[in-house]
Amino acid sequence: MTSTCSDVVIVGAGAAGLSLAWRLLNPPAGVVVPRVTLVDAPVGPLRPPERTWCYWERGPGEYDDLLTASWGALRVRDSQGSGPVRGMGAYRYKMLRSPDFTSGLLPRLGGLTHIDAVVTDIDDLDEGAELTCRTPDGAPLSLRARWVFDSRPPRTVSSRVALLQHFRGWFLRTHQPVLHPHVVELMDFRTPQPRLGLSFGYVLPTGPREALVEYTEFSPSALHAPAYDAALRHYTDEILRLGRFDILGTEQGVIPMTDAHHQRRAGRHVFRIGAAGGAVRPSTGYAFTAIQRQTRAVADALHHGRVPVPPPAYPPRHLSMDATLLRGLCSGRIPGAPFFSRLFRDVSTERLLRFLDGDTRPAEDLLIGLRTPILPMLRTAAELPLLSRTPH
């Protein structure tokens, strides 16, 4: 069995793994660059498909040269199609494709050891950790490191409430310039609503004729591909009225939305990052900004000789509010489309975006809470402690 040793091993080359590798390999002046090994699943069913990450950020950001597009305005439409275009103030809504992130970031990772292998086991030892791996040709491989950061999503979580955010999107090009390239259609609730949860259209226009158009549901179970395509066809033809267009590519995914407790520390020398470390915001499915916060904090701790425990992704009070919302959607007590339509109508865009990033003060959270259906939310919050956590 081949064996190698590093200061840090990162499992998974998604947003969390690559972001952490980049930050570790670019320390402040005077700090020794650690030896970093990145282990990624070989090309095949265990490697995640290409995906699109979206996030909002104040002004210029670290990855702006890798973006597909960015916007300074968004719109949330209610079921009748009403909803003004809202400026985002100091924020920009940004679209980053995983192939561009990978190809753009890898050249910046000087000194990185990159291995294609499947990690089958991680053992926490007295002075570090050992990973048992299998290479693409089936050969065993052993890796040792002082610290291990695992970004693979957990197979199961225990939670009181659980929904799925599931979606399918078309990258399309219209025959006529019918799109509005300066505005993101963040949530368009003119789509038929499921019995529980909600559905909406999502449009990221990258030009007057090009866009990523998605159909998204928050509901207990995912759909089959033909159902997504039928919903997309209805949305593009009957609601957006795009006319003739060509489908250039597709994207599909499922994001768990739960109130599960994510254990960011899996051992004395093993930690979880990214979705595995709780970076996905339960009420929205966004994760990229929290991933950057976590990896920045981890790299700073490791560079300065501290135990690099990933910090919580969001304040506990925000997670409690999210759990209440998810329970309300699951029970049907809170209708999703009116809830989000009202929130984006009555709360300033900048404050709401800061809240969704976990960056608001308690007084601001109270003001946001007063713009929600108060009695159903209070009733739902009161029953949450009575619910048991079950595996999902």
Disulfide bonds with the S-S distance in Angstrom:
none
